Amino acid sequence: MNLENLSNYIFQFCSAISEEIAYLKNEGGKKYQIYNGKLIYSNSLIFAYTFETDVELYMPDSSPVRLKFNGRDYTGEILSCIEFEITIIIKEHLGKNIQKAEFICEPWKLLEELMKRLQELKYHPQFNRNMVYKLMCEGNRTAENNNKMKKGQEVAIISSLHNPITIVWGPPGTGKTHTLANIAIKHFIKGNRILIISHSNAAVDEAVLKIYELLNENELAIYKGELLRYGYPRKKELANKPELISNMLIMEKYPDLHQRKKELEAEKETLKSKEINNNRIFNIEIELQKIRKQIHSHENELIQNSKILATTISKATIDTEIYKNSNFDAVLLDEASMAYIPQICFAAALARKHFIFFGDFRQLSPIVQCNTSFVEKWLLRDIYEYLDIPDNLDKGISHPWMVLLEEQRRMHPMISGFVNSRIYSMNLCDHPNVKLERKSIIQKPPFQDYALALIDLTRTCNICAKSSDNSRYNLLSALVSFQTGLIALHNGQANVGIITPYSTQSQLIRSMIKDLDINQDEISCSTVHQFQGSKKM
């Protein structure tokens, strides 16, 4: 391994990250007004509040934030940020309802932590520099004219077990999560320790649930704590399985500790409500700090004893228990197309034997604010572009590390046919049952017997404008989209998604949905970025 080459890459990564940080700091940590807060989940460790926002936000899950309420600051982290709704985890109870609050996000904090990890990568023994070197220095030199596209879940599993690096290309509906779960289980059976990381809490939850389901289906024994979700689950199905969640296992294992914590917090709230200002509140806070340290220590012990550990890439970057004890034989990274190249390298450095990443390079690339050449080179491009995968595929050359999941089970063939010819170069095929399974949807209005339809508004009145932040909206297009969704809903369609390129257009349509008091599970609207990675039948 050429350390000089690796150091040069790390220097360039850090330069790009520094430029993005400088830009973000110049813009300042933005303050957002949030409304109609509701306590949606709590235990003796955490409290999850969901809020409405005036603007559509895009922030990575597990990002640190500060919540300002009643003149006090509370530190927390983002559980999810979808459309005009944000869910924040804090460690204090603020009541069941919060009419209005403010939160401040300093997005450069995660980037600063990533820079620290990259610098440590050069000398800390816990990181696998060979894996990073292979990815960055050998990965874009492997294309040959005779490379034939490898396809199928079984091929992906075999590759992941025998090769240092495997790239799983998973277009929509091709069973990416199912394949990830099967790969994790095969490595578990082999005796390997596995880390699963992804950008979003939802993707992490789905992976854990699928692994748990397949383990039970195949009657494979796994002891409590061996499959572990570290962090806070977003999906209710996972929250109802406390044996899979680190903080809930701690509650079960040390009930006296949690009971004492609840008692102290209740006493503290009572004293505060009576506006009693004495030494007792101070002493309670000291004891609570000691209990939190004990809980944290017990949770770390659980993490170290886990066999399959799943968390977000943000938490893996920030949390010392992940990266300083990175004895993971295999690292599985989901949603790779949305990750910065430096994040991919950090994830690869955590793997001792195998690094497998999943994604779809035909979807959207990472989001950056700065537009310098270094930022565009190392943060705006995704790892697939760096490895020349899209360009080589256009020439008929497949990357030898890559396996395509080619059979899709989600889209009606009329839809997949369009997608296949226009985006995926006819590399996909339909599962035999998918047409029959979607038949009931196709038979209902608004476009009966048509899975794919186009409404041409080019000759209509152009009622289009820009918002103050240069986001566009078109009133007529919004009305037509919304009306089409209503017709679909009233004719028995279970749910409707409206996707738009612009956040202001999304906000306009969401206002229409709200005005008619329609449940967002029935009609939802958001931007392309927010919908990416979502799936609903």
C-alpha positions in Angstrom: 0.0 0.0 0.0 1.3 3.5 -1.0 0.7 5.6 2.1 1.7 8.7 0.2 -1.1 8.2 -2.3 -3.6 7.6 0.5 -2.4 10.7 2.4 -2.9 12.8 -0.7 -6.5 11.6 -1.1 -7.1 12.4 2.6 -5.6 15.9 2.1 -7.9 16.5 -0.8 -11.0 15.2 1.1 -10.2 17.4 4.0 -9.7 20.4 1.7 -13.1 19.8 0.1 -14.8 19.4 3.5 -13.1 22.5 4.9 -14.5 24.5 2.0 -18.0 23.2 2.5 -17.7 23.9 6.3 -16.5 27.5 5.6 -19.5 28.1 3.3 -22.0 26.7 5.8 -20.5 28.7 8.7 -20.6 31.8 6.6 -24.3 31.1 6.1 -24.6 30.5 9.8 -26.4 27.9 11.9 -30.0 28.5 10.6 -32.8 28.9 13.1 -36.1 27.3 12.2 -39.5 28.0 13.7 -41.3 24.8 14.5 -45.0 24.3 15.5 -47.6 21.9 16.9 -45.0 19.7 18.7 -46.3 16.4 19.9 -44.7 13.8 22.1 -44.9 10.7 20.0 -42.6 8.3 22.0 -40.9 8.2 25.3 -39.1 5.9 27.7 -36.9 6.7 30.7 -34.0 7.5 28.3 -35.4 9.5 25.4 -38.3 11.7 24.3 -39.3 12.0 20.7 -41.2 15.1 19.5 -42.5 15.6 16.1 -43.0 19.2 14.8 -44.4 20.9 11.7 -42.2 23.4 9.8 -42.8 26.2 7.4 -40.2 25.1 4.9 -39.2 21.7 3.5 -36.0 20.6 5.2 -33.4 18.1 4.2 -31.0 17.2 7.0 -29.2 13.9 7.6 -30.7 11.6 10.3 -28.8 11.7 13.6 -27.5 15.3 13.0 -27.0 17.1 16.3 -29.4 20.0 16.9 -30.3 22.5 19.6 -33.9 23.0 20.6 -34.9 26.3 22.1 -38.0 26.2 24.3 -39.2 28.4 27.1 -35.9 30.3 27.2 -33.8 27.1 27.6 -31.6 25.2 25.2 -31.8 21.4 24.8 -29.4 19.3 22.8 -30.8 16.6 20.7 -30.6 14.8 17.3 -32.7 14.4 14.3 -34.7 11.2 14.1 -36.2 12.0 10.8 -36.7 15.0 8.5 -39.4 14.4 5.9 -41.2 17.0 3.9 -42.5 19.7 6.3 -42.2 17.5 9.4 -39.2 16.9 11.7 -38.8 14.5 14.6 -36.3 15.4 17.2 -34.9 13.2 20.0 -34.0 14.9 23.3 -33.3 13.5 26.8 -35.7 15.6 28.8 -39.5 15.7 29.0 -40.9 19.0 27.8 -44.6 18.2 28.1 -47.0 16.4 25.8 -47.6 19.3 23.5 -45.3 22.2 22.4 -47.2 24.9 20.6 -44.1 26.7 19.3 -40.3 26.2 19.6 -37.1 26.9 17.6 -34.4 24.6 16.6 -30.9 25.4 15.4 -28.9 23.0 13.2 -25.2 23.5 12.6 -24.6 21.1 9.7 -20.9 21.6 9.7 -20.6 19.6 13.0 -20.9 16.3 11.2 -18.4 17.4 8.6 -15.9 18.4 11.3 -16.2 15.0 12.9 -15.7 13.3 9.5 -12.5 15.3 9.0 -11.2 14.1 12.4 -11.9 10.5 11.4 -10.1 11.0 8.1 -7.1 12.4 9.8 -7.1 9.5 12.3 -7.3 7.1 9.4 -3.7 7.8 8.5 -2.2 6.5 11.8 -4.8 4.8 14.0 -4.5 1.0 14.0 -8.2 0.4 14.3 -8.8 1.6 10.7 -8.1 -0.7 7.7 -6.1 1.6 5.3 -5.6 -1.3 2.9 -9.4 -1.4 2.2 -9.4 2.4 1.5 -6.4 2.1 -0.7 -7.9 -0.7 -2.7 -11.1 1.2 -3.2 -9.5 4.6 -4.2 -6.3 3.5 -5.9 -7.4 0.2 -7.6 -11.1 0.6 -8.0 -11.0 2.8 -11.1 -8.3 0.8 -12.9 -10.1 -2.5 -13.1 -12.4 -2.0 -16.1 -11.7 -4.3 -19.1 -13.6 -4.6 -22.4 -14.4 -8.2 -21.7 -16.0 -7.6 -18.3 -19.5 -9.1 -18.4 -22.3 -7.8 -16.2 -22.7 -10.0 -13.1 -26.4 -10.4 -12.1 -28.5 -11.8 -9.3 -28.9 -12.0 -5.5 -27.0 -15.3 -5.2 -24.0 -13.9 -7.2 -24.0 -10.8 -4.9 -24.0 -13.0 -1.8 -21.1 -15.2 -3.1 -19.1 -12.1 -4.1 -19.6 -10.5 -0.7 -18.3 -13.7 1.0 -15.1 -14.1 -1.1 -14.1 -10.6 -2.3 -12.8 -7.7 -0.3 -15.1 -5.2 -2.0 -18.5 -5.9 -3.6 -20.8 -3.3 -5.2 -24.4 -4.2 -5.3 -26.4 -2.2 -7.8 -30.0 -2.2 -6.8 -32.5 -0.3 -9.0 -35.9 0.4 -7.5 -38.0 -2.7 -6.6 -35.1 -5.2 -7.1 -34.9 -6.4 -3.5 -31.9 -4.5 -2.3 -32.9 -4.7 1.4 -33.7 -8.4 1.1 -30.2 -9.0 -0.5 -28.5 -6.9 2.2 -30.2 -8.9 4.9 -29.3 -12.2 3.3 -25.6 -11.1 3.0 -25.6 -10.0 6.6 -27.0 -13.4 7.7 -24.5 -15.4 5.5 -21.6 -13.5 7.2 -23.1 -14.1 10.6 -23.3 -17.8 10.0 -19.7 -17.7 8.8 -18.7 -16.2 12.2 -18.1 -12.7 10.9 -19.1 -9.6 12.9 -21.1 -7.2 10.8 -21.8 -3.4 10.8 -24.7 -2.1 8.8 -24.8 1.7 8.2 -27.0 4.0 6.1 -27.9 7.6 5.8 -31.4 7.3 7.1 -32.9 5.8 10.2 -35.7 4.3 8.1 -33.2 2.4 6.0 -31.4 1.1 9.1 -34.7 0.0 10.6 -35.8 -1.8 7.4 -32.5 -3.7 7.3 -32.8 -4.8 11.0 -36.5 -5.9 10.5 -35.7 -7.8 7.4 -32.7 -9.6 9.0 -34.9 -10.5 12.0 -37.7 -11.8 9.7 -35.3 -14.0 7.7 -33.6 -15.4 10.8 -37.0 -16.5 12.1 -38.1 -17.8 8.7 -35.0 -20.0 8.5 -35.1 -20.9 12.2 -31.6 -19.6 12.8 -30.7 -19.1 16.4 -29.5 -15.7 17.5 -29.2 -14.6 21.1 -30.7 -11.4 22.6 -28.3 -8.5 21.9 -26.5 -10.2 19.0 -28.7 -8.4 16.4 -28.7 -4.8 17.7 -30.2 -1.5 16.4 -28.0 1.3 17.9 -29.8 4.6 18.0 -33.5 5.4 17.9 -35.8 3.5 15.6 -38.2 5.5 13.4 -40.4 2.6 12.3 -43.1 1.5 14.8 -42.6 -2.1 13.8 -39.1 -2.0 15.2 -40.0 0.1 18.2 -42.3 -2.8 19.2 -39.4 -5.2 19.3 -37.4 -4.0 22.3 -35.1 -7.0 22.2 -33.5 -5.5 19.0 -32.9 -1.9 20.3 -29.9 -1.1 22.5 -31.5 1.5 24.8 -34.5 -0.7 25.4 -32.4 -3.7 26.2 -30.6 -1.6 28.9 -34.0 -0.7 30.4 -34.8 -4.4 30.6 -31.5 -5.4 32.0 -31.2 -2.7 34.6 -34.7 -1.8 35.7 -33.7 -0.3 39.1 -31.4 2.2 37.4 -34.2 3.4 35.1 -36.8 3.5 37.9 -34.5 5.7 39.9 -34.0 8.0 36.9 -37.7 8.3 36.4 -38.2 9.1 40.1 -35.5 11.8 40.0 -36.9 13.4 36.8 -40.4 13.5 38.2 -39.2 15.1 41.5 -37.2 17.6 39.5 -40.3 18.6 37.4 -42.4 18.9 40.5 -39.9 21.3 42.1 -39.6 23.3 38.9 -43.4 23.6 38.5 -43.6 24.9 42.1 -40.8 27.3 41.3 -38.8 26.0 44.2 -35.2 27.0 43.7 -33.0 25.1 46.2 -30.1 22.8 46.4 -32.2 19.7 45.9 -32.6 20.4 42.2 -28.8 20.8 41.9 -28.3 17.5 43.7 -30.9 15.7 41.5 -29.0 16.9 38.4 -25.7 15.6 39.8 -27.3 12.2 40.5 -28.9 12.1 37.0 -25.6 12.7 35.4 -24.1 9.8 37.2 -27.0 7.5 36.1 -26.7 8.7 32.5 -23.0 7.7 32.5 -23.8 4.3 33.9 -26.5 3.8 31.2 -24.0 4.9 28.5 -21.4 2.5 29.9 -23.9 -0.4 29.8 -25.0 0.4 26.3 -21.4 0.5 25.1 -20.9 -3.0 26.6 -23.9 -4.2 24.6 -22.5 -2.7 21.4 -19.2 -4.5 21.8 -20.9 -7.8 22.4 -23.2 -7.5 19.3 -22.7 -9.7 16.2 -24.8 -7.6 13.8 -24.8 -3.9 14.6 -26.9 -1.4 12.7 -26.8 2.4 12.9 -26.7 5.6 10.8 -23.5 6.8 9.1 -23.7 10.0 11.2 -23.8 8.1 14.4 -20.9 5.8 13.2 -18.9 8.9 12.5 -19.5 10.7 15.8 -19.7 7.8 18.3 -16.4 6.6 19.6 -17.8 3.2 20.5 -18.2 2.4 16.8 -15.1 3.7 15.2 -12.6 3.2 18.0 -13.5 -0.5 18.5 -14.1 -1.2 14.8 -13.5 -5.0 14.9 -16.0 -5.5 12.1 -15.2 -8.3 9.6 -17.8 -7.0 7.2 -19.3 -3.5 6.7 -22.5 -3.1 4.7 -23.3 0.4 3.6 -26.7 1.2 2.2 -27.8 4.2 0.1 -24.2 4.7 -1.2 -25.3 7.0 -4.0 -26.2 9.7 -1.4 -22.9 9.5 0.5 -19.9 11.7 0.0 -16.8 9.9 -1.2 -15.0 10.6 2.0 -17.9 9.0 4.0 -17.6 5.9 1.8 -13.8 5.7 2.5 -14.5 6.1 6.3 -17.0 3.2 6.1 -14.5 1.1 4.1 -11.8 1.7 6.8 -14.1 0.1 9.4 -14.1 -3.2 7.6 -11.4 -5.8 8.3 -12.2 -8.3 5.6 -15.2 -7.3 3.4 -16.8 -4.0 2.4 -20.1 -4.2 0.5 -22.0 -1.1 -0.6 -25.5 -0.9 -2.0 -27.2 1.8 -4.1 -28.3 3.0 -7.4 -26.1 5.5 -9.3 -29.0 6.4 -11.6 -30.6 8.2 -8.7 -29.7 11.6 -7.2 -26.2 12.4 -6.1 -25.1 13.9 -2.7 -26.2 17.4 -1.7 -23.7 20.2 -1.2 -23.9 24.0 -0.8 -20.5 25.1 -1.9 -19.5 25.0 -5.6 -15.7 25.1 -5.5 -13.7 22.6 -7.7 -12.6 20.5 -4.7 -16.2 20.2 -3.4 -17.5 19.3 -6.8 -14.8 16.7 -7.2 -15.0 14.9 -3.8 -18.4 15.8 -2.3 -20.8 16.3 -5.2 -19.7 13.3 -7.2 -20.7 9.9 -5.8 -18.4 6.9 -5.5 -19.8 5.3 -8.7 -18.8 8.3 -10.8 -15.3 8.2 -9.2 -15.0 4.5 -10.2 -16.2 5.4 -13.8 -19.1 2.9 -13.5 -21.7 5.0 -15.4 -19.4 6.0 -18.3 -18.0 2.5 -18.7 -21.5 1.0 -18.7 -22.5 3.3 -21.5 -19.6 1.7 -23.4 -20.8 -1.8 -22.5 -18.1 -2.4 -19.9 -19.1 -3.6 -16.4 -17.1 -3.1 -13.2 -15.7 -6.4 -12.0 -16.7 -5.7 -8.4 -20.3 -4.9 -9.3 -23.4 -7.2 -9.3 -26.7 -6.0 -10.6 -30.0 -7.0 -9.0 -31.9 -7.2 -12.3 -35.4 -8.6 -11.3 -37.8 -5.9 -10.2 -41.0 -6.7 -8.2 -42.5 -3.3 -7.6 -43.5 -1.6 -10.9 -46.2 -2.6 -13.4 -44.4 -3.7 -16.6 -45.7 -0.6 -18.4 -43.8 1.6 -15.9 -40.7 -0.6 -15.7 -40.6 -0.8 -19.5 -40.2 3.0 -19.7 -37.7 3.1 -16.8 -35.8 0.2 -18.2 -35.4 1.7 -21.7 -34.8 5.3 -20.7 -32.6 4.8 -17.5 -31.4 1.3 -17.1 -30.3 0.4 -20.6 -32.6 -2.7 -20.8 -30.7 -4.4 -17.9 -33.9 -5.0 -15.8 -36.5 -7.7 -16.1 -39.9 -8.1 -14.4 -40.8 -10.8 -11.9 -43.5 -13.0 -13.5 -46.2 -12.1 -10.9 -45.7 -8.3 -10.9 -48.3 -7.6 -13.6 -51.0 -9.6 -11.9 -50.2 -8.1 -8.5 -50.6 -4.5 -9.8 -53.7 -5.3 -11.9 -56.2 -4.1 -9.2 -54.4 -0.7 -9.2 -54.4 -0.3 -13.0 -58.1 -1.1 -13.3 -59.1 1.9 -11.2 -59.4 5.6 -12.4 -58.0 8.2 -13.0 -56.3 6.4 -16.0 -58.1 3.1 -16.1 -56.1 0.4 -17.9 -53.1 2.7 -18.2 -50.2 2.2 -15.8 -48.4 5.2 -17.3 -50.0 8.4 -18.5 -48.8 11.9 -19.5 -50.8 15.1 -19.0 -49.6 17.7 -21.4 -49.9 21.3 -20.1 -47.6 23.0 -22.7 -50.5 24.9 -24.4 -52.2 25.9 -21.2 -51.9 29.2 -19.4 -48.4 29.5 -17.7 -49.1 30.5 -14.1 -45.5 30.1 -13.0 -43.3 32.2 -10.6 -40.3 32.0 -8.2 -40.2 32.2 -4.5 -37.8 34.4 -2.5 -35.3 31.5 -2.4 -35.5 30.9 -6.2 -37.7 27.8 -5.9 -40.3 27.6 -8.6 -44.1 27.0 -8.4 -46.8 26.6 -11.1 -50.3 27.0 -9.9 -52.1 25.3 -12.7 -49.7 22.3 -12.6 -50.3 22.0 -8.8 -54.1 22.1 -9.2 -54.0 19.4 -12.0 -51.7 17.2 -10.0 -53.8 17.5 -6.8 -57.1 17.0 -8.6 -55.7 13.9 -10.3 -54.6 12.6 -6.9 -58.1 13.2 -5.5 -59.7 11.3 -8.3 -57.4 8.4 -7.7 -58.1 8.4 -4.0 -61.9 8.7 -4.4 -61.9 5.7 -6.8 -60.3 3.4 -4.3 -56.6 3.8 -4.6 -55.0 3.2 -1.2 -52.5 6.0 -1.3 -51.1 8.6 -3.8 -47.7 10.2 -4.0 -47.1 13.6 -5.7 -43.5 14.3 -6.6 -42.1 17.6 -7.7 -38.6 19.1 -8.4 -39.3 22.2 -6.3 -39.9 22.7 -2.6 -42.2 25.7 -3.1 -44.4 23.6 -5.4 -44.5 20.9 -2.8 -45.5 23.4 -0.1 -48.3 24.7 -2.3 -49.7 21.2 -2.9 -49.3 20.3 0.7 -51.4 23.4 1.6 -54.2 22.1 -0.6 -54.0 18.7 1.1 -54.2 20.4 4.5 -57.1 22.6 3.5 -59.2 19.5 2.6 -58.1 17.8 5.9 -56.8 14.8 4.0 -54.6 12.3 5.9 -51.0 12.4 4.6 -51.0 8.6 4.6 -53.5 8.9 1.8 -52.0 11.7 -0.3 -48.4 12.8 0.3 -46.4 15.4 -1.6 -42.7 16.1 -1.5 -39.6 16.8 -3.7 -37.6 14.2 -5.6 -34.9 14.3 -3.0 -37.3 13.5 -0.1 -38.9 10.7 -2.0 -35.6 9.0 -3.0 -35.3 5.7 -1.3 -39.0 5.6 -0.3 -41.1 2.7 -1.2 -44.8 2.1 -1.0 -47.0 -0.3 -2.9 
